[in-house]
Amino acid sequence: MALIHPDRRFLLAHPAHFIALGFGSGLPRKAPGTWGTLAALPLYALLALVLSAQQIAWLCIPVFLLGWWAADRTGKALGVHDHGGIVIDEIVAMWLVLAFTPATWLGWLLAFALFRLFDIFKPWPIRWFDLRVPGGFGVMLDDLLAAGYAWLVLWALMHWRLI
């Protein structure tokens, strides 16, 4: 039996669910990916109190692997490969974008907007991978690619000194 909308009981039923559902940020029924991406901002700010941007970027590797496991297990429990409530992929990808973004309100706003744009619209090859790579790795991969697109645009804006 597949759960269509995870709730707090499901969130707390297993550590993988808690991680995959972004510590609860993926529970809202409307726009859970946006809520997960928003949750990444204060989490990154907390990490930045004790880690450099480069250290946070490196931290994304083990968190990506943890997210792969959590998304895979939670997707199976929900009966949906890439359930919208699984937002650990948005969190890790957003951290990666923020690690290479100026720590200003404009930098963070652009990082958020660009990441959401590429995550929602999935330009080539993001959509191709999203449709063909199964399991938790596929869940994590498409957001990593969206982060790459967002970073490229941010890099261009920084190169041209627009931010």
KEVEX-631147 format. One record per residue (C-alpha): y, x, z; residue number from 1; residue in three letters. Coordinates in steps of 0.001 Angstrom, whole numbers, plus 500000, padded with zeros to 6 digits. Each point is the difference from the previous one (the first is absolute). Example, Ala and Ser with C-alpha at 12.3 -4.5 7.8 and 13.67 -1.06 7.14 Angstrom:
<rec v="495500" u="512300" w="507800" k="1" r="ala"/>
<rec v="503440" u="501370" w="499340" k="2" r="ser"/>
! end
This chain:
<rec v="500000" u="500000" w="500000" k="1" r="met"/>
<rec v="503324" u="501494" w="498945" k="2" r="ala"/>
<rec v="503117" u="499667" w="502074" k="3" r="leu"/>
<rec v="502929" u="499130" w="497754" k="4" r="ile"/>
<rec v="502749" u="500631" w="502551" k="5" r="his"/>
<rec v="499279" u="502526" w="502760" k="6" r="pro"/>
<rec v="501373" u="499130" w="503409" k="7" r="asp"/>
<rec v="500601" u="501861" w="503261" k="8" r="arg"/>
<rec v="496372" u="499568" w="501049" k="9" r="arg"/>
<rec v="498853" u="501646" w="496743" k="10" r="phe"/>
<rec v="502678" u="502712" w="500375" k="11" r="leu"/>
<rec v="498652" u="500994" w="503413" k="12" r="leu"/>
<rec v="496293" u="499547" w="499184" k="13" r="ala"/>
<rec v="499580" u="503547" w="498660" k="14" r="his"/>
<rec v="502155" u="503151" w="499886" k="15" r="pro"/>
<rec v="499695" u="500026" w="496186" k="16" r="ala"/>
<rec v="501602" u="496555" w="499824" k="17" r="his"/>
<rec v="502850" u="501063" w="502280" k="18" r="phe"/>
<rec v="500680" u="503034" w="497800" k="19" r="ile"/>
<rec v="499511" u="498272" w="496632" k="20" r="ala"/>
<rec v="502212" u="497061" w="500955" k="21" r="leu"/>
<rec v="502790" u="502411" w="500893" k="22" r="gly"/>
<rec v="499799" u="499435" w="503767" k="23" r="phe"/>
<rec v="500746" u="496325" w="499365" k="24" r="gly"/>
<rec v="502724" u="500384" w="497378" k="25" r="ser"/>
<rec v="497620" u="498687" w="497323" k="26" r="gly"/>
<rec v="499348" u="496693" w="501785" k="27" r="leu"/>
<rec v="502909" u="497942" w="498578" k="28" r="pro"/>
<rec v="498785" u="497721" w="497211" k="29" r="arg"/>
<rec v="503116" u="500520" w="497901" k="30" r="lys"/>
<rec v="500701" u="503472" w="498581" k="31" r="ala"/>
<rec v="497649" u="502021" w="502243" k="32" r="pro"/>
<rec v="500500" u="503098" w="497815" k="33" r="gly"/>
<rec v="503720" u="499841" w="500579" k="34" r="thr"/>
<rec v="499467" u="499606" w="503748" k="35" r="trp"/>
<rec v="497619" u="502958" w="499984" k="36" r="gly"/>
<rec v="502540" u="502099" w="498108" k="37" r="thr"/>
<rec v="502714" u="498964" w="502470" k="38" r="leu"/>
<rec v="497719" u="500998" w="502882" k="39" r="ala"/>
<rec v="499715" u="503467" w="498468" k="40" r="ala"/>
<rec v="503719" u="500629" w="500553" k="41" r="leu"/>
<rec v="500168" u="499979" w="503820" k="42" r="pro"/>
<rec v="496587" u="501691" w="500186" k="43" r="leu"/>
<rec v="501319" u="502802" w="497784" k="44" r="tyr"/>
<rec v="503173" u="500218" w="502107" k="45" r="ala"/>
<rec v="497850" u="500410" w="503138" k="46" r="leu"/>
<rec v="497901" u="502691" w="498324" k="47" r="leu"/>
<rec v="503207" u="501758" w="498874" k="48" r="ala"/>
<rec v="500985" u="500403" w="503644" k="49" r="leu"/>
<rec v="497148" u="502483" w="500483" k="50" r="val"/>
<rec v="499009" u="501099" w="496467" k="51" r="leu"/>
<rec v="501851" u="501399" w="497016" k="52" r="ser"/>
<rec v="499961" u="498157" w="496681" k="53" r="ala"/>
<rec v="497566" u="502611" w="498679" k="54" r="gln"/>
<rec v="497679" u="499457" w="502968" k="55" r="gln"/>
<rec v="500119" u="496237" w="499447" k="56" r="ile"/>
<rec v="499133" u="500533" w="496328" k="57" r="ala"/>
<rec v="496963" u="502054" w="501059" k="58" r="trp"/>
<rec v="499103" u="497337" w="502585" k="59" r="leu"/>
<rec v="499707" u="497526" w="497131" k="60" r="cys"/>
<rec v="496757" u="501710" w="498895" k="61" r="ile"/>
<rec v="497897" u="499155" w="503083" k="62" r="pro"/>
<rec v="501721" u="496608" w="500341" k="63" r="val"/>
<rec v="499137" u="499299" w="496336" k="64" r="phe"/>
<rec v="496344" u="500804" w="500773" k="65" r="leu"/>
<rec v="500090" u="497832" w="503126" k="66" r="leu"/>
<rec v="501618" u="497214" w="497969" k="67" r="gly"/>
<rec v="497288" u="500321" w="497329" k="68" r="trp"/>
<rec v="497329" u="499388" w="502646" k="69" r="trp"/>
<rec v="501944" u="497219" w="501729" k="70" r="ala"/>
<rec v="500916" u="498197" w="496760" k="71" r="ala"/>
<rec v="496408" u="500199" w="498776" k="72" r="asp"/>
<rec v="498530" u="498622" w="503210" k="73" r="arg"/>
<rec v="502675" u="497303" w="500385" k="74" r="thr"/>
<rec v="499772" u="498931" w="496357" k="75" r="gly"/>
<rec v="496242" u="499536" w="500397" k="76" r="lys"/>
<rec v="500486" u="498029" w="503231" k="77" r="ala"/>
<rec v="502575" u="497769" w="498289" k="78" r="leu"/>
<rec v="497881" u="499630" w="496888" k="79" r="gly"/>
<rec v="502967" u="501099" w="497864" k="80" r="val"/>
<rec v="500163" u="503526" w="498561" k="81" r="his"/>
<rec v="503800" u="500381" w="500217" k="82" r="asp"/>
<rec v="501158" u="497235" w="502320" k="83" r="his"/>
<rec v="503793" u="499739" w="500164" k="84" r="gly"/>
<rec v="499917" u="500426" w="503767" k="85" r="gly"/>
<rec v="498611" u="503520" w="499632" k="86" r="ile"/>
<rec v="503227" u="501994" w="500186" k="87" r="val"/>
<rec v="499000" u="503445" w="501253" k="88" r="ile"/>
<rec v="500329" u="501047" w="496359" k="89" r="asp"/>
<rec v="503667" u="498940" w="499969" k="90" r="glu"/>
<rec v="500643" u="501804" w="503277" k="91" r="ile"/>
<rec v="498521" u="503335" w="498919" k="92" r="val"/>
<rec v="501617" u="499846" w="496561" k="93" r="ala"/>
<rec v="503404" u="499151" w="501478" k="94" r="met"/>
<rec v="499734" u="502893" w="502464" k="95" r="trp"/>
<rec v="499339" u="502307" w="497077" k="96" r="leu"/>
<rec v="503028" u="498716" w="498096" k="97" r="val"/>
<rec v="502215" u="500292" w="503090" k="98" r="leu"/>
<rec v="498854" u="503584" w="500577" k="99" r="ala"/>
<rec v="501699" u="500943" w="496716" k="100" r="phe"/>
<rec v="503016" u="497711" w="500308" k="101" r="thr"/>
<rec v="503393" u="500797" w="501521" k="102" r="pro"/>
<rec v="500060" u="498658" w="503558" k="103" r="ala"/>
<rec v="502974" u="497736" w="499353" k="104" r="thr"/>
<rec v="500243" u="496217" w="499962" k="105" r="trp"/>
<rec v="500464" u="500106" w="496193" k="106" r="leu"/>
<rec v="497049" u="502343" w="499538" k="107" r="gly"/>
<rec v="497726" u="497800" w="502097" k="108" r="trp"/>
<rec v="501230" u="496798" w="498360" k="109" r="leu"/>
<rec v="499338" u="501411" w="496531" k="110" r="leu"/>
<rec v="496619" u="501376" w="501103" k="111" r="ala"/>
<rec v="498996" u="496586" w="501338" k="112" r="phe"/>
<rec v="501240" u="498077" w="496941" k="113" r="ala"/>
<rec v="498489" u="502386" w="497450" k="114" r="leu"/>
<rec v="496652" u="500160" w="501752" k="115" r="phe"/>
<rec v="499775" u="496204" w="500258" k="116" r="arg"/>
<rec v="501021" u="499654" w="496338" k="117" r="leu"/>
<rec v="497268" u="502338" w="498774" k="118" r="phe"/>
<rec v="497429" u="498631" w="502455" k="119" r="asp"/>
<rec v="500612" u="496404" w="498904" k="120" r="ile"/>
<rec v="500332" u="500502" w="496232" k="121" r="phe"/>
<rec v="497407" u="502781" w="499716" k="122" r="lys"/>
<rec v="501085" u="501722" w="496779" k="123" r="pro"/>
<rec v="497424" u="502018" w="498070" k="124" r="trp"/>
<rec v="497803" u="501637" w="501195" k="125" r="pro"/>
<rec v="500287" u="498396" w="503441" k="126" r="ile"/>
<rec v="498649" u="496615" w="498840" k="127" r="arg"/>
<rec v="497179" u="501707" w="498087" k="128" r="trp"/>
<rec v="498841" u="501816" w="503142" k="129" r="phe"/>
<rec v="500565" u="496912" w="502158" k="130" r="asp"/>
<rec v="497624" u="497992" w="497813" k="131" r="leu"/>
<rec v="497330" u="502687" w="499625" k="132" r="arg"/>
<rec v="499739" u="501963" w="503247" k="133" r="val"/>
<rec v="498082" u="498030" w="502630" k="134" r="pro"/>
<rec v="499879" u="500114" w="503765" k="135" r="gly"/>
<rec v="502333" u="501537" w="502500" k="136" r="gly"/>
<rec v="500772" u="502937" w="497736" k="137" r="phe"/>
<rec v="501281" u="497643" w="497307" k="138" r="gly"/>
<rec v="502109" u="498142" w="502554" k="139" r="val"/>
<rec v="501649" u="503253" w="501067" k="140" r="met"/>
<rec v="500279" u="501568" w="496536" k="141" r="leu"/>
<rec v="502237" u="497452" w="498270" k="142" r="asp"/>
<rec v="502610" u="500283" w="502760" k="143" r="asp"/>
<rec v="499871" u="503779" w="499842" k="144" r="leu"/>
<rec v="500764" u="499735" w="496275" k="145" r="leu"/>
<rec v="502848" u="497555" w="500682" k="146" r="ala"/>
<rec v="501361" u="502528" w="502501" k="147" r="ala"/>
<rec v="499893" u="502618" w="497249" k="148" r="gly"/>
<rec v="502058" u="497821" w="497668" k="149" r="tyr"/>
<rec v="502511" u="499262" w="502768" k="150" r="ala"/>
<rec v="500270" u="503691" w="500816" k="151" r="trp"/>
<rec v="500606" u="500892" w="496337" k="152" r="leu"/>
<rec v="502930" u="497578" w="499799" k="153" r="val"/>
<rec v="501364" u="501242" w="503329" k="154" r="leu"/>
<rec v="499649" u="503602" w="498844" k="155" r="trp"/>
<rec v="501974" u="499184" w="496835" k="156" r="ala"/>
<rec v="502713" u="498315" w="502074" k="157" r="leu"/>
<rec v="500165" u="503002" w="502326" k="158" r="met"/>
<rec v="500004" u="502430" w="497054" k="159" r="his"/>
<rec v="502969" u="498185" w="498479" k="160" r="trp"/>
<rec v="501603" u="499912" w="503487" k="161" r="arg"/>
<rec v="500154" u="496220" w="500039" k="162" r="leu"/>
<rec v="498530" u="499914" w="503517" k="163" r="ile"/>
! end
